[in-house]
Amino acid sequence: MSFLDINAAIGRTTSGPPGFETPDALLTEMRRLGIGEALVCHRMAQEADVVLGNRLLLEALKGHPELLPCWVMAPPALGDLPPPGEWVGEAAANGVRAIRLQPRHSLYSLSEWCVGPLAEAVAGAGLPMLLDFGPRHWSEQVVPWSELEELCLGHPDLAVILIGCTVGETRNALGLMRRARNLHIEYHALSLPDGLTLMAGEGMAKRLLFGTGLPARAAECVIEQTRRSGLSVPDLLAASGLNARRVLRLTPMRVTEPRHPPGDACPIIDVHGHSGSWERACSPVNTPGAVVASMRRCGVAKMVLSSFAAIHAEMLAGNDQTAEAVAKFPGTLYGYAVANPHCAAEIPAELEKRFDKDKGFVGLKLHCGLHGVKLQHPGYEYALAFASERGLPALVHGGGGDKWGGVAARYPGATFIMAHGCAWDGRDTAGRELYAQVRDVPNLYVDVAGSAAYRRAMEALAELAGAEKILYGSDFPMFDLGFEIGRIVGSGMNEVAQAMILGGNAIRLFKRF
């Protein structure tokens, strides 16, 4: 199976990770990842001058048939850009395969009175229109869905492709896809658990388009998400490339049946999962049976859960929810007991119950972010002393204001795991200062969970903290297991480092397994 990437770019970048200055640089990364073809635009066109960037793109792609040109456009105003019909005609004459719009970056509306003439010209040329609203956190709502509906329904012959749809946009995206049959989703940021198979089950498999976001994004995440998705062979081949070939009006090509993903370096242990659901994010995989089914398909042997309800306001009821899940699948699901510092009087009896009476609890979960306090807050003192006495890990959702080194030294018997290490982009100075502590503090570790997938961030984290101090975590069911596995198995790290991160370190730290 060879992927066709519908979302890649070449050219120097103003800031951020190094771009692919030449087509050969992009092709080298594509070959490493098993991507056969890519629809490509130029970073100059994305960031500044669309006319210059589009010209640079055509010059650069000469002699590289695997790279398909995509022009960036915007609705002209006061003669600043060519008239739509003339401009789109020029693109088609030069072999351009798609038109990309960036309404958030270039500050314009998708309403008919603004983009209507350009959309009509693109549809008339038989080209698809890619809509890019830029990188965004999964919780940001930046897509103007009503305007997008107007565009799709007003131009039914136009193939509209939403670039980088996130898990936080799931409800809107599905609702509009049911109404607008010409809306397609490029899913490099759609790390929804089991999302591809669930959407295929609703008859949307032919409107899923593989894309990576290279060079900014870590393509290995979406590749592994696709490989471990559980899609039927026809749907897998469609999502990975055949859908894109149809939309781009490329000649059909012979495809081979995909091989199963290779075996992992060791059993995978997920130290960052959740039970229940959180309606701010769409959580369709929210029962213990569904969680375990996804684990088995993706090759995850064990998962440690904390309850969404417990990390919010209902510590006792939420921990009960976790206990019920763990009891249904002993040896596969394990529990974190959440300690809420605002319920300090209830914590002693709660921890005694979970670790002396219940079975399957293996550590603590502290969510400083939702609790609105820092790790050094007095409300955590009893729980951390308990963890230190019993040699328990504590998974902590904290940040730069937490006194990691001081607290870890005060409770030397506990193991502290910083959550969400791969939310770091691998370059930001504040993140570097935060994660540099991991290597130096003996009982401080970090997990890789994160909705972001920055290229080379995994390797940067391993170089900074040391592979022996990193654990695999997914934040499931917020994010897909295969997506999170991809950042490890598709990285440039050697197999020894991968094995430590995937499960070896967790086996060493979680004594109660």
Summary of the structure (lengths in Angstrom):
residues: 513
radius of gyration: 23.9
end to end distance: 37.9
largest distance: 75.2
contacts: 1878
relative contact order: 0.10
helix: 45%
strand: 17%
